[in-house]
Amino acid sequence: MPSQEMFSQNYQAYSQHDYEGPSMDNQHAALKKSNPTWANGGRRYRSRNERTMDQMRDSNKRKPTCTLCLQPGHRVGKCPKIHVIGASIIGHENVVEYADRLGNPRYYLVEEPCGDVKELIKAWMKGGSRLPPGATHVVVHKLYYSARKQESFQNSVAQVSVWGEAGMPMDEYCPTYYPVHEVAHWMANNCRGKKRKKHILSCLQTPVQEIAAQMYDYG
């Protein structure tokens, strides 16, 4: 049995030297190993499988779909088909105003028909013309005065391209000519709803007012 004197000597030797526990570096490493949340800046460490599942979940989220070309990833205002032809889409809130002004040289450039264009317009006047049932979108390229003078600009002629589903051009109607009132009628029936799936695209230019007033008088 150890004597009281030996115990006293050991205690004095222990008290004369500071006790050194594990270093701060060792403590830091131990915390990292035992607590992944602490090691990740307070966020729980996610495994590779968890990260993969998150990426798959994000990729399956619903993306916007263009109502013109029917492709995901953009809306109709950003559709490449519109920008390629230099057109602007007529919003549902502006359809009525656009239809009322269509053919009026005070608002849009209206040209005098000549050559082949004049003959095409005359052919339309003889047989009449309606937009085909498969028309989904209509692009208005130019406006022409009627081959014969009329009392209203509603009898002016619009050069248009007719597109079907997904913005695919209908070749037999690209381009073609329709009376302004027929295009306006189609717009009223197809392009006025907020969630519509049919669109009118415009490539029309603004006129020089002085020239427009001299060329044609609607009385």
C-alpha positions in Angstrom: 0.0 0.0 0.0 1.5 3.4 -1.0 2.5 5.5 1.9 1.1 9.0 2.5 4.5 10.5 1.7 4.6 8.9 -1.8 1.1 10.2 -2.5 2.0 13.7 -1.4 5.1 13.7 -3.7 3.1 12.6 -6.7 0.5 15.3 -6.1 3.1 18.0 -5.8 4.8 16.8 -9.1 1.4 16.9 -10.9 0.5 20.4 -9.6 3.9 21.8 -10.6 3.2 21.1 -14.4 0.2 22.5 -16.3 -2.0 19.8 -17.6 -2.0 19.9 -21.4 -5.2 18.4 -23.0 -5.7 17.8 -26.7 -4.6 20.6 -29.0 -7.1 22.9 -30.8 -6.2 21.3 -34.1 -7.0 17.9 -32.7 -10.3 19.1 -31.3 -11.2 20.7 -34.7 -10.5 17.4 -36.5 -12.5 15.4 -34.0 -15.5 17.7 -34.4 -15.4 17.4 -38.1 -15.3 13.7 -37.9 -18.1 13.3 -35.4 -20.4 16.1 -36.7 -20.6 16.5 -40.5 -23.2 19.4 -40.0 -20.6 21.4 -38.0 -17.9 20.7 -40.6 -20.2 22.0 -43.5 -20.6 25.5 -42.0 -23.7 24.7 -40.1 -25.4 23.0 -43.0 -26.0 19.3 -43.1 -23.7 17.4 -45.5 -25.6 15.9 -48.4 -24.4 12.7 -50.0 -23.8 12.3 -53.7 -27.1 10.4 -54.1 -29.0 13.2 -52.4 -27.5 15.8 -54.7 -28.3 13.7 -57.7 -31.9 13.4 -56.6 -32.2 17.1 -56.2 -30.9 17.7 -59.7 -33.4 15.3 -61.1 -36.2 16.9 -59.2 -35.3 20.3 -60.5 -35.1 19.1 -64.1 -38.7 17.7 -63.8 -40.2 21.0 -62.7 -42.7 22.5 -65.1 -41.1 24.8 -67.6 -43.0 27.5 -69.6 -44.2 26.4 -73.0 -44.5 28.8 -75.9 -48.1 28.9 -77.3 -46.7 29.7 -80.8 -44.0 27.1 -81.5 -45.1 24.8 -78.6 -41.5 24.4 -77.4 -40.7 24.4 -73.7 -38.2 26.8 -72.1 -39.7 30.2 -73.2 -42.9 32.1 -73.6 -44.4 33.5 -76.7 -42.9 36.9 -76.3 -39.4 35.4 -76.5 -40.1 33.0 -79.3 -37.2 32.8 -81.8 -39.7 32.5 -84.7 -41.0 36.0 -84.0 -37.6 37.6 -83.9 -36.3 35.9 -87.0 -39.0 37.5 -89.2 -38.7 40.9 -87.4 -42.3 40.8 -86.2 -44.1 41.8 -83.0 -46.9 39.9 -81.4 -50.2 41.8 -80.8 -51.2 41.4 -77.2 -54.7 40.4 -76.4 -55.4 43.8 -74.9 -54.4 45.5 -78.2 -56.2 43.2 -80.7 -59.4 45.3 -81.0 -57.4 48.5 -81.6 -55.1 46.8 -84.1 -58.0 45.4 -86.1 -59.7 48.8 -86.2 -56.6 50.5 -87.5 -55.6 47.8 -89.9 -55.5 49.2 -93.5 -55.7 52.8 -92.3 -52.8 54.7 -93.8 -52.8 57.1 -90.9 -51.5 54.3 -88.6 -49.7 51.8 -90.9 -47.8 52.1 -94.1 -50.2 51.2 -97.1 -48.6 50.8 -100.5 -50.0 51.1 -104.0 -50.1 47.7 -105.6 -48.3 47.3 -108.9 -47.1 44.5 -111.2 -47.7 41.0 -110.0 -49.1 42.1 -106.7 -51.8 44.1 -108.4 -52.8 41.1 -110.5 -52.9 38.9 -107.4 -55.2 41.4 -105.7 -57.5 41.6 -108.7 -57.7 37.8 -108.7 -58.8 37.9 -105.0 -61.5 40.5 -105.8 -63.0 38.2 -108.4 -63.1 35.0 -106.3 -63.2 36.2 -102.8 -61.0 34.9 -100.1 -61.2 33.4 -96.5 -58.5 32.3 -94.2 -58.2 28.5 -94.2 -59.7 26.5 -91.3 -56.2 25.2 -90.2 -54.9 28.7 -89.6 -53.4 29.0 -86.1 -51.3 32.1 -86.4 -51.3 34.9 -89.0 -48.4 37.2 -89.9 -49.3 40.5 -91.5 -46.4 41.6 -93.7 -47.7 44.5 -95.8 -50.8 46.5 -96.6 -51.9 47.5 -100.1 -54.6 49.7 -101.3 -57.4 47.9 -103.1 -57.0 47.6 -106.9 -60.2 49.6 -107.2 -61.0 52.6 -105.0 -63.4 51.7 -102.1 -65.2 53.8 -99.6 -63.5 52.3 -96.6 -60.0 51.2 -95.7 -61.5 47.9 -94.6 -61.3 47.0 -98.3 -57.5 47.4 -98.4 -55.6 44.2 -98.8 -53.2 42.6 -96.4 -50.3 40.5 -97.5 -50.1 37.7 -94.9 -48.5 34.4 -94.1 -50.6 31.7 -92.5 -49.1 29.4 -90.0 -50.5 26.1 -88.7 -49.8 24.2 -85.5 -46.4 24.8 -83.8 -45.8 27.9 -86.0 -45.3 25.8 -89.2 -45.9 27.8 -92.3 -48.8 26.6 -94.6 -46.9 26.7 -97.9 -49.9 27.4 -100.1 -50.7 30.4 -98.0 -47.2 31.9 -97.6 -47.6 34.6 -98.7 -51.2 35.3 -99.8 -53.6 38.2 -99.8 -56.8 38.8 -97.9 -59.0 41.8 -97.4 -58.4 43.7 -94.2 -61.9 43.0 -92.9 -61.4 39.3 -93.3 -58.1 39.4 -91.3 -59.9 41.6 -88.6 -62.7 39.1 -88.5 -60.3 36.2 -87.9 -58.6 38.2 -85.2 -61.8 38.9 -83.4 -62.7 35.2 -83.3 -59.3 33.8 -82.4 -57.0 36.3 -80.7 -58.9 38.1 -78.0 -58.7 35.7 -75.0 -56.0 36.1 -72.4 -55.1 32.4 -72.6 -55.5 32.2 -76.4 -53.4 29.7 -78.4 -53.7 31.6 -81.7 -51.8 34.8 -82.4 -51.5 37.7 -84.8 -48.0 38.9 -85.7 -47.3 42.2 -87.3 -44.4 43.4 -89.5 -46.2 46.6 -90.5 -44.3 49.9 -90.6 -45.6 53.3 -89.5 -46.3 55.7 -92.4 -45.1 59.2 -93.3 -48.3 61.1 -92.5 -48.0 63.7 -95.2 -47.5 61.1 -98.0 -50.3 59.0 -96.6 -52.7 61.9 -96.7 -51.9 62.7 -100.3 -52.1 59.1 -101.7 -55.5 58.2 -100.6 -58.6 59.9 -99.2 -61.3 57.9 -97.6 -63.7 60.8 -97.6 
